[in-house]
């Protein structure tokens, strides 16, 4: 089993979560239980699934959790776009989040590919 804190993808997704929490503090109050809640849950789901994956014994199990993390990244990417289009985040903040999301997506894809190449071995 692997220590998730050593993974750069976990570190970046954890930082993204912290950034999203700060960003959503400025969203309209009426979005507290809507968009803010959804965006925060989707964002912390990324590092959370990486943590769960690192606790699995086989690469197949680990890859499944990383795939779920990837799905959450996709969700964050869309909500970021929606938030910009609604005027809740400015262009600069949107671009910063988008760049971080794109980097995390690429890292997760690479990690999944590596896990699938090594097969269903125990780690």
N, C-alpha and C positions, 0 to 999 in steps of 0.2 A: 504494500500500500504506500501511497505517495503523500507527502506533506503538501497540501494545497497551497500553503503560504509561499512555497518556493516557486510556484508557477507564475510566470509573468502575466499570463492571461487572467489568472485570478486577481493578481494585484491591480491590473488595469480595470477589470470589471468591478472590483471593490471601490476603486477611485471614482469610476463612473457613477456608482450608486451614491457615493457621498456628494458628488457634483449635482446629481439629479435632485437629491433631497434639498440642497441649497437653492437650486433653480426653482423648484416648485413652491418654495416659500412665498414667492411673489405672484403666484397664480391667483386669480380671483377666488374669493371665499366660496362662491357657489360651486367651484370645481373641487372642493376639498374631498368630497365623497365620490366624485366622478373621475375626471381625468387625472387629478393628482394621485388619488389612490391607485388607479390602474397603472400609471406610469411608474410609481414607486414599487409596486408589487412586481411588475415585469422586470424592472431593473435589478432588484435584489434577488430575483429568481436566477439571474445569470451566475453570480458567484456562488449562490447556494447550490445550484445543480453541479457546478464544478467541484465543490466540496463533497457533495454526495458521491459523485463519480470517482473521486480520489479514494473514497472508502471502499470501493468495490474491488473484488479480487480478480475478475477476468476483464480482459480488454473489451469484450463485447458489452458487458455491463457498463463499463466505464464510458464507452462510446455512446451508449443510449442516453446517459445523463448529459454528456456533452452535446448531443443532438437536441435535447430539451433546452439546454442553455442557449443553443443557437436559435431555436424558435423564439425564445424570450428576447434575444437581441433583435430579431426581426420586428417583434412587437414594439420594442423601444424605438426602433428606427421610424416606424410609422407614427407613433404618438409624438415623437419629436417634430416630424413634418406637420402633423395636425396642429400641434401647439404653436408652431411658427405661423401657420396659415390663419389661426385664430387670433394672432397678435399677442400671445402669452410669452413668447421668447423672441428676442430680436435676431436679426440675421447672423450677427457675430456668434452669439451663444448657440444658435442652431448649427452653424458650421463647425464649431468646436465639438459639440456633442456628436454630430454626424461623423466627423473624423475619428473620434474615439470609438464609436460604434463600428465603423468600417474596419478599423484595426482589430478590434476584438473579434468580429466575425471571421476575418482572415485567420486569426490565430486559432480559433475554435475549429475551423475547417481543416487546418493543417494538423491539429491534434487528432481529430477524428480519423483523418486519412492515415496518419501514422499508426493509430490503434488498429485500424482495419488491416493494414499491411502486415502487422505482426500477428494477426490471427487471434484466436480465442485462448491465448496463453494466460496463465495466472501471473500476476505481478505482485 
